[in-house]
Structure formats: C-alpha cells, structure tokens
C-alpha cells in the first residue's frame, strides 16, 4: 500500500511542477504576443504551492530535512533517544497545530476569490493543513520503521571525505 501511496504523491508533485512550468510559459508567451492570459500568475502560484508542500513531505519521508546533530550524536544512546524524541514531539505538535488551525482557515477563505483567475483562495490555504497531515503520516511511518533515534536520519547519508 505504501509503495502506491509514495508513487502517487511523487507523480502528483512532478505533474504539478510540470503544469506550473507550462502555465508560466503560456502566460508569458501570451503576454509577449499581446494577449495576456488572465490569472496565469495566480494559477502558477497555486500549482507551485501545492508542489512545494508535496515536495516537503517527500523530502521528510526520506529524512532530507535540515538537522543539526553535532552534539546529539555524541550523547549516549538513551540521551539520544530522549533528545530525538523531544524533537519529534515538537515537530508532530507543530504539524498538529497547522492541521488544527489550517482547515478552519481554508474553510474561511473559500469564498475569497484569488485575483482575476476567479479561483478560490481556499485552494491555496488548504495546501498547508493537507501537507501537515501528509508530514504527520510520514513522521509516524519513519518512527515505526526506523525507531526514534534513526527516524530523523537521512535514508541515503552519503558522506565522502576526501584527503
């Protein structure tokens, strides 16, 4: 199941990025020939925001988030679990707050039009809580698969020292 979930999310992110590029190309080309595409910039903004949210979740799922662990890796294993567990607690708490406040915000913005495109601004504000839900799922999956200490470590931690 997770294989198809991951593939669907990656495919959707790639598709949205492609449509963002095509929208910008069509909008700029139409403007250059004197026939501006009304709402092209707003549509590209909408697509890019959703692309960024999906990309952030994909990055988190692979452990690609920024982390500073110079001190934590020198601690004994029980303290590493404690520090990493605290960081995970803060991350999950923050994401839960984004979900808690994000969905009502999106619903409140549903009637607000986005520029000349006529699309609802709710589509943009919905990206944040949906992305937070996806990131909560990814973090819980990583904790279940890798344990607390390794849950924030990159999947492909390739560090090559050169002499």
C-alpha positions, 0 to 999 in steps of 0.5 A: 500500500505504501509503495502506491501511496509514495508513487502517487504523491511523487507523480502528483508533485512532478505533474504539478511542477510540470503544469506550473512550468507550462502555465508560466510559459503560456502566460508569458508567451501570451503576454509577449504576443499581446494577449495576456492570459488572465490569472496565469500568475495566480494559477502558477502560484497555486500549482507551485504551492501545492508542489512545494508542500508535496515536495516537503513531505517527500523530502521528510519521508526520506529524512532530507530535512535540515538537522543539526546533530553535532552534539546529539550524536555524541550523547549516549544512546538513551540521551539520544533517544530522549533528545530525538524524541523531544524533537519529534514531539515538537515537530508532530505538535507543530504539524498538529497545530497547522492541521488544527488551525489550517482547515478552519482557515481554508474553510474561511477563505473559500469564498475569497476569490484569488485575483482575476483567475476567479479561483478560490483562495481556499485552494491555496490555504488548504495546501498547508493543513493537507501537507501537515497531515501528509508530514504527520503520516510520514513522521509516524511511518519513519518512527515505526520503521526506523525507531526514534533515534534513526527516524530523523536520519537521512535514508541515503547519508552519503558522506565522502571525505576526501584527503 
